């Protein structure tokens, strides 16, 4: 089965090439059907390989195997976490493509295959990153992801805002990629190896970490944290979500950001976990500080948004912080909890973006204030949107709730409060939108000072993605979020699924020994219910007494940090890199 690993990348690449060629002459329906078939076939292959990934599958592409312990070839590693991420990517990709059937204008004549071809390239890059066993080829797939995501974000190239958002995405993510490449170069200079496991062994043989290892650690993690949209590397994400087509947003927040978190976990576990890497205390401190900061700022900024797509983007930032906190525990239970949390979050967040896309195509706006009460006829969409909000809060039995429960138990102490508050605030913001937009509850919001004309952050001035506003919502646009939410629900409600996640994680880190049991606990259920109740309470207060939870004047500087100026974002990237280095510096001083 290991010889099939390269097909996870080759199949979508070949499918993209086929669509680029024949997409000029075939109808749109044929091109989209081919795209869905290729992405679904890749998903089936990923699931089959995942079920057969014990022990982990290792394939040296082209037969370039190590000689005398040294390698120059491309190694693909099909363990449980890697194949699990590839399967998640490949399951969400056909969902995004199916959603796009009726949510887009018909492409210009001769370009029917362009969008599905780009999505397949995106899928190939994400799958390649998930199963890459060496740092340099992880960087290659990282760059393929970035380049294609840049093109997808600016797909509506006729709009100036789309181009600006795409350029911001490209600049910030390119700098993150350069940081990753420089970090890889430093580690290669020290070890002469590129395979992650071999780098780890060579670092352990060299001795305690020094300044070069610290620099490599900081640069590699900077590149990955940019992709994960952790604070203060996160500014590109809300700007990109505000302009990207809805199916692209489903993939960006559903799986691409999570791949950045996965990359952090993979590098820490295989490269820097031994005596030659960074001490566990320093790694834990760095991830805990960045994770707590990301969760808190992401949740606060999520609450202050009225542009629904930006609101959901900041929710993703907040949950990235919760994922980093779980990884930062450096425990097996934390890993299991985050893995299950990521699966549930992917389904819930993609479904919420799909519902938001319906609002955009029906009413030509994603402004919470402008849409007040206008979506009353969309009862089915209202149910899906509300269910997604409750899943975001961690309401049992959603997979987000079970993953959150296990992770909360792993982090323990005061950080459990942060998990409850961050999930409650982000879900409360979504429920507030649901109450105002779909039910028309509360007084019609008034314009705040400084909001007039600020269409980039309010959601005004948006153009529908379909040629004309939707009169009737197509079945595919409601079926996709319904299926995604059902999957997120099954992730927590079906015990066999949680056991499979724990088994997959154990195969990667404990030589196949199942070491934890992922199950519901009374405390976990109670905290999940508490988060959901707090979310409902916050939404109720925001709707009935909006002045009580309105953004105070002292929050304005925080909101203005999302300036839209790429130079500001680059400066914050440098600040984040510096902070990361300072947090890890005691390792070198102790050496």
C-alpha positions as CSV (number, residue, x, y, z in Angstrom):
1,X,0.0,0.0,0.0
2,X,2.9,2.4,0.6
3,X,3.5,2.7,-3.2
4,X,0.1,4.3,-3.4
5,X,1.1,7.3,-1.3
6,X,2.4,9.4,-4.2
7,X,-1.1,9.1,-5.8
8,X,-2.5,11.4,-3.1
9,X,-0.6,14.2,-4.8
10,X,-0.4,12.8,-8.4
11,X,-4.1,12.2,-8.9
12,X,-5.3,15.8,-8.2
13,X,-2.3,17.2,-10.1
14,X,-3.1,15.1,-13.1
15,X,-6.8,16.1,-12.8
16,X,-5.8,19.7,-12.7
17,X,-3.7,19.3,-15.8
18,X,-6.6,17.6,-17.6
19,X,-9.0,20.3,-16.7
20,X,-6.6,23.0,-17.8
21,X,-6.5,21.3,-21.2
22,X,-10.0,20.2,-21.8
23,X,-11.7,22.9,-19.8
24,X,-11.5,25.2,-22.8
25,X,-13.7,23.0,-24.9
26,X,-16.1,21.2,-22.5
27,X,-19.2,22.7,-20.8
28,X,-19.0,24.0,-17.3
29,X,-21.1,21.1,-15.9
30,X,-18.6,18.5,-17.4
31,X,-15.5,20.4,-16.0
32,X,-17.1,20.7,-12.5
33,X,-18.1,17.0,-12.6
34,X,-14.6,16.0,-13.5
35,X,-13.2,18.1,-10.7
36,X,-15.6,16.6,-8.1
37,X,-14.8,13.1,-9.3
38,X,-11.0,13.5,-9.1
39,X,-11.2,15.1,-5.6
40,X,-13.6,12.5,-4.4
41,X,-11.4,9.7,-5.8
42,X,-8.4,11.2,-3.9
43,X,-10.5,11.3,-0.7
44,X,-11.4,7.6,-1.1
45,X,-7.7,6.7,-1.6
46,X,-6.8,8.7,1.5
47,X,-9.4,6.9,3.6
48,X,-8.2,3.5,2.3
49,X,-4.6,4.3,3.1
50,X,-5.6,5.6,6.5
51,X,-7.3,2.3,7.4
52,X,-4.1,0.5,6.4
53,X,-1.6,2.8,8.0
54,X,-0.5,0.5,10.8
55,X,2.5,0.5,10.9
56,X,3.1,3.9,9.2
57,X,3.7,3.7,5.5
58,X,7.0,5.1,4.2
59,X,7.7,5.6,0.6
60,X,10.9,7.0,-1.0
61,X,9.7,8.6,-4.3
62,X,11.5,7.2,-7.3
63,X,13.3,4.5,-5.2
64,X,15.8,7.1,-3.9
65,X,16.3,5.3,-0.6
66,X,18.9,6.3,2.1
67,X,22.5,5.2,1.5
68,X,24.7,4.6,4.6
69,X,22.1,6.4,6.7
70,X,22.1,9.5,4.5
71,X,19.2,10.5,2.2
72,X,18.8,12.8,-0.7
73,X,15.4,11.5,-2.0
74,X,11.8,12.6,-1.3
75,X,10.3,10.7,1.6
76,X,6.5,10.4,2.1
77,X,5.2,9.3,5.5
78,X,1.7,7.9,5.7
79,X,1.1,7.7,9.4
80,X,-2.2,8.2,11.1
81,X,-2.0,12.0,11.6
82,X,-0.7,12.7,8.1
83,X,-3.2,10.5,6.3
84,X,-5.9,11.8,8.6
85,X,-5.2,15.4,7.5
86,X,-5.0,14.3,3.9
87,X,-8.4,12.6,4.2
88,X,-9.9,15.6,5.9
89,X,-8.5,17.9,3.1
90,X,-9.8,15.5,0.4
91,X,-13.2,15.2,1.9
92,X,-13.7,18.9,2.3
93,X,-12.5,19.7,-1.3
94,X,-15.3,17.9,-3.1
95,X,-17.8,19.6,-0.7
96,X,-16.4,23.0,-1.7
97,X,-16.5,22.1,-5.4
98,X,-20.1,20.9,-5.1
99,X,-21.1,24.1,-3.3
100,X,-19.6,26.1,-6.2
101,X,-21.8,24.5,-8.8
102,X,-24.6,27.1,-8.3
103,X,-22.8,29.8,-6.3
104,X,-20.6,31.2,-9.1
105,X,-21.3,33.1,-12.2
106,X,-20.7,31.0,-15.3
107,X,-17.0,31.4,-16.2
108,X,-16.1,33.2,-19.4
109,X,-16.2,31.0,-22.5
110,X,-13.1,28.8,-22.7
111,X,-12.4,28.9,-19.0
112,X,-14.8,26.3,-17.5
113,X,-12.0,24.3,-16.0
114,X,-10.0,27.1,-14.4
115,X,-11.6,27.2,-11.0
116,X,-11.9,23.4,-10.4
117,X,-8.3,23.0,-11.7
118,X,-7.0,25.5,-9.2
119,X,-8.9,23.8,-6.4
120,X,-7.4,20.4,-7.4
121,X,-3.9,22.0,-7.3
122,X,-4.8,23.4,-3.8
123,X,-5.8,19.9,-2.8
124,X,-2.6,18.4,-4.1
125,X,-0.5,21.0,-2.2
126,X,-2.3,20.3,1.1
127,X,-2.1,16.5,0.7
128,X,1.6,16.8,-0.1
129,X,2.2,18.9,2.9
130,X,0.3,16.4,5.1
131,X,2.4,13.4,4.1
132,X,5.8,15.1,3.6
133,X,8.5,13.4,5.5
134,X,11.3,15.9,4.9
135,X,11.4,19.6,5.6
136,X,12.4,20.8,2.1
137,X,9.5,19.1,0.3
138,X,7.1,20.2,3.1
139,X,8.3,23.7,2.1
140,X,7.6,22.9,-1.6
141,X,4.1,21.9,-0.9
142,X,3.7,24.8,1.5
143,X,4.6,27.1,-1.4
144,X,2.2,25.3,-3.8
145,X,-0.5,25.9,-1.3
146,X,0.3,29.5,-1.0
147,X,0.5,30.3,-4.7
148,X,-2.7,28.5,-5.5
149,X,-4.5,30.1,-2.5
150,X,-3.3,33.5,-3.7
151,X,-4.9,32.8,-7.1
152,X,-8.1,31.5,-5.5
153,X,-8.4,34.4,-3.1
154,X,-8.1,36.9,-6.0
155,X,-10.3,34.8,-8.3
156,X,-12.7,37.8,-8.8
157,X,-9.9,39.7,-10.4
158,X,-12.2,42.4,-11.8
159,X,-12.7,43.7,-8.2
160,X,-10.0,45.9,-6.7
161,X,-10.6,44.7,-3.2
162,X,-10.1,41.1,-4.3
163,X,-6.7,41.9,-5.8
164,X,-5.7,43.9,-2.7
165,X,-6.7,41.0,-0.4
166,X,-4.9,38.5,-2.5
167,X,-1.7,40.6,-2.6
168,X,-1.8,40.9,1.2
169,X,-2.1,37.2,1.4
170,X,0.7,36.7,-1.0
171,X,3.2,39.1,0.6
172,X,2.6,37.9,4.2
173,X,2.6,34.2,3.4
174,X,5.6,34.6,1.1
175,X,7.6,36.1,4.0
176,X,6.5,33.2,6.1
177,X,7.7,30.8,3.5
178,X,11.1,32.6,3.3
179,X,11.4,32.3,7.0
180,X,10.7,28.6,6.8
181,X,13.2,28.1,4.0
182,X,15.9,30.0,6.0
183,X,15.2,27.8,9.0
184,X,15.5,24.7,6.9
185,X,18.9,25.9,5.5
186,X,20.2,26.4,9.0
187,X,19.2,22.9,10.1
188,X,20.6,21.4,7.0
189,X,23.9,23.2,7.6
190,X,24.1,21.7,11.1
191,X,22.9,18.2,10.2
192,X,23.4,17.6,6.5
193,X,19.9,16.1,6.5
194,X,16.4,17.1,5.2
195,X,14.3,14.2,6.4
196,X,12.6,15.3,9.7
197,X,13.4,12.2,11.7
198,X,17.0,12.3,10.5
199,X,17.4,15.9,11.4
200,X,16.1,15.2,14.9
201,X,18.6,12.3,15.4
202,X,21.5,14.4,14.1
203,X,20.6,17.3,16.4
204,X,20.5,14.9,19.4
205,X,23.9,13.5,18.4
206,X,25.4,17.0,18.2
207,X,24.5,18.0,21.8
208,X,22.5,20.8,23.6
209,X,20.9,23.4,21.5
210,X,22.9,26.5,20.6
211,X,22.1,29.8,18.8
212,X,21.9,28.1,15.4
213,X,19.3,25.6,16.5
214,X,17.3,28.4,18.2
215,X,17.4,30.4,15.0
216,X,16.3,27.4,13.0
217,X,13.5,26.7,15.5
218,X,12.2,30.3,15.4
219,X,12.3,30.6,11.6
220,X,10.6,27.3,10.9
221,X,7.9,27.9,13.5
222,X,7.4,31.5,12.1
223,X,6.6,30.1,8.7
224,X,4.2,27.6,10.1
225,X,2.5,30.0,12.4
226,X,1.9,32.4,9.6
227,X,0.0,29.7,7.8
228,X,-1.9,28.9,11.0
229,X,-2.9,32.6,11.4
230,X,-1.7,32.8,15.0
231,X,-1.4,36.2,16.6
232,X,0.5,38.4,15.6
233,X,0.9,36.6,12.3
234,X,-2.8,36.5,11.6
235,X,-3.7,39.8,9.8
236,X,-3.8,38.3,6.3
237,X,-6.6,35.9,7.2
238,X,-9.5,38.3,7.8
239,X,-8.5,40.4,4.7
240,X,-8.3,37.3,2.6
241,X,-11.7,35.9,3.8
242,X,-13.4,39.2,3.2
243,X,-12.7,39.0,-0.6
244,X,-12.2,35.2,-1.3
245,X,-15.1,33.3,-2.9
246,X,-17.1,31.3,-0.4
247,X,-15.9,27.8,-1.5
248,X,-12.3,29.1,-1.0
249,X,-13.1,30.4,2.5
250,X,-14.5,26.9,3.3
251,X,-11.0,25.5,2.5
252,X,-8.9,28.3,4.0
253,X,-10.6,28.1,7.5
254,X,-11.6,24.5,7.2
255,X,-8.3,22.9,6.5
256,X,-5.4,25.2,5.4
257,X,-5.1,27.0,8.7
258,X,-5.3,23.7,10.5
259,X,-2.4,22.4,8.3
260,X,-0.3,25.1,9.8
261,X,-1.1,23.9,13.3
262,X,-0.4,20.3,12.1
263,X,3.0,21.4,10.8
264,X,3.9,22.9,14.2
265,X,2.9,19.6,15.8
266,X,4.9,17.5,13.3
267,X,8.1,19.6,13.5
268,X,8.1,19.8,17.3
269,X,7.5,16.0,17.6
270,X,10.1,14.9,15.0
271,X,12.8,17.6,14.9
272,X,13.0,19.5,18.2
273,X,11.7,17.0,20.8
274,X,15.0,15.3,21.7
275,X,18.0,16.5,23.8
276,X,19.4,18.3,20.8
277,X,16.2,20.3,20.2
278,X,14.5,22.8,22.5
279,X,13.8,21.9,26.1
280,X,10.2,21.0,26.7
281,X,9.7,23.8,29.2
282,X,10.7,26.4,26.7
283,X,8.6,25.0,23.9
284,X,5.6,24.7,26.2
285,X,6.1,28.4,27.3
286,X,6.3,29.6,23.8
287,X,3.2,27.8,22.6
288,X,1.2,28.6,25.7
289,X,1.9,32.3,25.5
290,X,1.2,32.5,21.8
291,X,-1.9,30.2,22.1
292,X,-3.4,32.2,24.9
293,X,-2.8,35.5,23.2
294,X,-4.3,34.2,19.9
295,X,-7.4,32.8,21.6
296,X,-8.1,35.9,23.6
297,X,-7.5,38.5,20.8
298,X,-9.2,36.3,18.2
299,X,-12.3,36.0,20.3
300,X,-12.4,39.7,21.2
301,X,-12.0,40.8,17.6
302,X,-14.6,38.2,16.5
303,X,-17.2,39.9,18.8
304,X,-16.5,43.3,17.4
305,X,-17.1,42.4,13.7
306,X,-20.2,43.1,11.7
307,X,-18.7,41.8,8.4
308,X,-19.9,38.2,8.8
309,X,-17.0,36.7,6.8
310,X,-14.5,38.7,8.9
311,X,-16.3,37.6,12.0
312,X,-15.9,33.9,11.1
313,X,-12.2,34.5,10.1
314,X,-11.5,35.9,13.6
315,X,-13.3,32.9,15.1
316,X,-10.8,30.7,13.2
317,X,-8.0,32.8,14.7
318,X,-9.4,32.2,18.2
319,X,-9.7,28.5,17.7
320,X,-6.1,28.4,16.3
321,X,-5.1,29.7,19.7
322,X,-7.0,26.9,21.4
323,X,-5.3,24.3,19.2
324,X,-1.9,25.7,20.0
325,X,-2.7,25.5,23.7
326,X,-3.5,21.8,23.4
327,X,-0.3,21.1,21.4
328,X,1.6,23.2,24.0
329,X,0.8,20.8,26.8
330,X,3.2,18.3,25.0
331,X,1.0,15.5,26.2
332,X,-0.6,12.6,24.4
333,X,-4.0,13.6,25.6
334,X,-3.6,17.1,24.3
335,X,-2.7,15.7,20.9
336,X,-5.8,13.5,20.8
337,X,-8.0,16.3,21.9
338,X,-6.7,18.8,19.3
339,X,-6.9,16.2,16.5
340,X,-10.6,15.6,17.2
341,X,-11.2,19.3,17.7
342,X,-9.7,20.1,14.3
343,X,-12.0,17.5,12.6
344,X,-15.1,19.0,14.2
345,X,-14.1,22.6,13.6
346,X,-13.4,21.9,9.9
347,X,-17.0,20.7,9.4
348,X,-18.6,23.4,11.5
349,X,-16.6,26.3,10.1
350,X,-17.0,25.3,6.5
351,X,-20.7,25.0,7.0
352,X,-20.9,28.5,8.5
353,X,-19.1,29.9,5.5
354,X,-21.4,28.1,3.2
355,X,-24.5,29.6,4.9
356,X,-22.8,33.0,4.7
357,X,-22.3,32.6,1.0
358,X,-26.1,32.0,0.7
359,X,-26.7,35.4,2.3
360,X,-24.2,37.1,0.0
361,X,-25.8,35.6,-3.1
362,X,-29.3,36.2,-2.0
363,X,-29.0,39.7,-0.6
364,X,-25.7,41.0,-2.0
365,X,-24.4,41.8,1.5
366,X,-22.6,40.2,4.5
367,X,-23.2,43.2,6.8
368,X,-24.9,42.1,10.0
369,X,-26.6,45.5,10.3
370,X,-27.8,45.8,6.7
371,X,-29.2,42.3,6.7
372,X,-31.2,42.8,9.9
373,X,-34.4,40.8,9.5
374,X,-34.0,40.3,5.8
375,X,-33.3,36.6,5.9
376,X,-36.5,35.6,7.7
377,X,-37.7,33.5,4.7
378,X,-34.5,31.3,4.8
379,X,-35.7,29.1,7.7
380,X,-33.6,26.1,6.7
381,X,-30.4,28.2,6.4
382,X,-31.3,29.7,9.8
383,X,-31.4,26.2,11.4
384,X,-28.0,25.3,9.8
385,X,-26.4,28.6,10.8
386,X,-27.6,28.2,14.4
387,X,-26.5,24.6,14.6
388,X,-23.1,25.7,13.4
389,X,-22.9,28.3,16.1
390,X,-23.7,25.8,18.8
391,X,-21.1,23.4,17.4
392,X,-18.6,26.3,17.5
393,X,-19.5,26.8,21.2
394,X,-18.7,23.1,21.9
395,X,-22.3,21.9,22.6
396,X,-22.3,18.1,23.1
397,X,-22.4,15.8,21.2
398,X,-20.5,17.8,18.4
399,X,-17.0,16.7,17.6
400,X,-15.8,20.1,18.6
401,X,-17.3,19.5,22.1
402,X,-15.5,16.2,22.6
403,X,-12.2,17.5,21.3
404,X,-12.6,20.6,23.5
405,X,-13.4,18.4,26.5
406,X,-10.3,16.2,26.1
407,X,-8.1,19.2,25.4
408,X,-9.5,21.1,28.4
409,X,-8.6,18.2,30.6
410,X,-5.1,18.2,29.2
411,X,-4.4,21.9,29.8
412,X,-6.2,22.1,33.1
413,X,-6.2,25.0,35.5
414,X,-6.9,28.6,34.5
415,X,-6.5,27.8,30.8
416,X,-9.8,25.8,31.0
417,X,-11.5,29.1,31.7
418,X,-10.0,30.5,28.5
419,X,-11.3,27.6,26.5
420,X,-14.8,28.2,27.8
421,X,-14.7,31.9,27.3
422,X,-13.1,31.9,23.8
423,X,-15.6,29.3,22.5
424,X,-18.5,31.1,24.1
425,X,-17.6,34.6,22.8
426,X,-17.0,33.4,19.2
427,X,-20.2,31.3,19.2
428,X,-22.1,34.1,20.8
429,X,-21.1,36.5,18.0
430,X,-22.4,33.9,15.4
431,X,-25.6,33.5,17.4
432,X,-26.0,37.3,17.5
433,X,-25.8,37.3,13.7
434,X,-28.4,34.5,13.5
435,X,-30.8,36.4,15.8
436,X,-30.6,39.7,14.0
437,X,-30.3,38.5,10.4
438,X,-32.7,35.4,10.4
439,X,-35.1,36.5,13.1
440,X,-34.9,40.3,13.0
441,X,-34.7,40.4,16.8
442,X,-33.7,43.6,18.7
443,X,-33.7,47.1,17.5
444,X,-32.2,47.8,14.0
445,X,-28.5,48.6,14.7
446,X,-27.4,52.1,14.2
447,X,-24.2,53.2,12.5
448,X,-21.3,53.7,14.9
449,X,-19.0,56.7,14.5
450,X,-16.4,56.1,11.9
451,X,-18.3,53.3,10.2
452,X,-19.7,55.3,7.4
453,X,-18.1,54.4,4.2
454,X,-15.9,51.7,5.8
455,X,-17.3,49.0,3.5
456,X,-14.1,46.9,3.8
457,X,-14.9,46.1,7.5
458,X,-18.7,46.5,7.6
459,X,-19.7,44.2,4.7
460,X,-21.4,46.9,2.7
461,X,-20.7,47.2,-1.0
462,X,-20.3,43.5,-1.5
463,X,-21.2,41.9,-4.9
464,X,-23.0,38.5,-5.1
465,X,-20.9,35.7,-6.5
466,X,-23.8,34.6,-8.7
467,X,-24.8,36.6,-11.8
468,X,-28.1,37.6,-10.2
469,X,-29.3,37.5,-6.6
470,X,-30.7,34.1,-5.8
471,X,-34.5,33.9,-5.9
472,X,-34.5,30.3,-4.6
473,X,-31.5,28.8,-2.8
474,X,-30.2,25.8,-4.9
475,X,-30.4,22.5,-3.1
476,X,-26.7,21.9,-3.4
477,X,-25.9,25.1,-1.4
478,X,-28.0,23.9,1.5
479,X,-27.1,20.2,1.2
480,X,-23.4,20.8,1.5
481,X,-23.5,22.6,4.9
482,X,-26.1,20.1,6.2
483,X,-23.7,17.2,5.4
484,X,-20.7,19.0,6.9
485,X,-22.6,19.6,10.1
486,X,-23.8,16.0,10.2
487,X,-20.1,14.9,9.9
488,X,-19.1,17.3,12.7
489,X,-21.9,15.9,14.9
490,X,-20.9,12.3,14.1
491,X,-17.3,13.0,15.1
492,X,-18.5,13.4,18.7
493,X,-21.6,11.2,18.8
494,X,-20.1,8.0,17.3
495,X,-17.7,6.4,19.8
496,X,-15.8,4.4,17.1
497,X,-14.7,7.7,15.4
498,X,-13.1,9.1,18.5
499,X,-11.4,5.7,19.1
500,X,-10.1,5.8,15.6
501,X,-8.6,9.3,16.0
502,X,-6.8,8.2,19.2
503,X,-5.5,5.1,17.5
504,X,-4.3,7.1,14.5
505,X,-2.4,9.5,16.8
506,X,-0.9,6.7,18.8
507,X,0.5,5.0,15.8
508,X,2.6,8.1,15.1
509,X,4.0,8.6,18.5
510,X,4.0,5.4,20.5
511,X,5.0,2.7,18.1
512,X,1.4,1.6,17.6
513,X,0.5,1.3,21.3
514,X,-3.0,2.9,22.0
515,X,-2.2,5.0,24.9
516,X,-5.3,7.1,25.7
517,X,-9.1,6.7,25.7
518,X,-11.0,9.5,24.2
519,X,-14.4,9.6,25.8
520,X,-17.0,11.9,27.3
521,X,-16.6,12.9,30.9
522,X,-19.2,14.6,33.2
523,X,-16.9,17.6,33.6
524,X,-16.3,17.8,29.8
525,X,-20.1,17.7,29.1
526,X,-20.7,20.3,31.8
527,X,-18.1,22.7,30.4
528,X,-19.5,22.2,26.9
529,X,-23.0,23.0,28.1
530,X,-21.6,26.0,30.0
531,X,-19.9,27.4,26.9
532,X,-23.2,27.0,24.9
533,X,-25.3,28.7,27.6
534,X,-22.8,31.6,27.8
535,X,-22.9,32.0,24.1
536,X,-26.7,32.1,24.1
537,X,-26.6,34.6,27.0
538,X,-24.1,36.9,25.3
539,X,-26.1,36.8,22.0
540,X,-29.3,37.6,23.9
541,X,-27.8,40.6,25.7
542,X,-26.2,41.9,22.5
543,X,-29.5,41.7,20.7
544,X,-31.8,43.1,23.4
545,X,-29.4,45.6,25.1
546,X,-26.8,46.2,22.4
547,X,-25.3,49.2,24.3
548,X,-24.1,46.9,27.1
549,X,-21.7,44.9,24.8
550,X,-20.9,47.5,22.2
551,X,-17.2,48.1,21.5
552,X,-15.8,50.6,24.0
553,X,-13.6,53.5,22.9
554,X,-10.6,51.8,24.4
555,X,-11.0,48.9,22.0
556,X,-10.7,51.1,18.9
557,X,-6.8,50.9,18.8
558,X,-7.1,47.1,18.8
559,X,-9.6,47.2,15.9
560,X,-7.4,49.6,14.0
561,X,-4.5,47.1,14.0
562,X,-6.3,45.4,11.1
563,X,-5.3,48.4,9.0
564,X,-5.3,46.8,5.5
565,X,-1.7,48.0,5.0
566,X,0.6,45.2,4.2
567,X,3.6,47.1,5.6
568,X,1.9,47.0,9.0
569,X,1.4,43.3,8.7
570,X,5.0,42.7,7.8
571,X,6.1,44.7,10.9
572,X,3.9,42.6,13.1
573,X,5.3,39.4,11.5
574,X,8.8,40.6,12.6
575,X,7.5,41.4,16.1
576,X,6.0,37.9,16.3
577,X,9.3,36.3,15.2
578,X,11.2,38.3,17.9
579,X,8.7,37.4,20.6
580,X,9.0,33.7,19.6
581,X,12.8,34.0,19.9
582,X,12.6,35.7,23.3
583,X,10.3,33.0,24.6
584,X,12.7,30.2,23.5
585,X,15.9,32.0,24.4
586,X,16.4,30.4,27.9
587,X,17.2,27.2,26.0
588,X,20.4,28.7,24.6
589,X,21.3,30.6,27.8
590,X,21.0,27.4,29.8
591,X,23.3,25.6,27.2
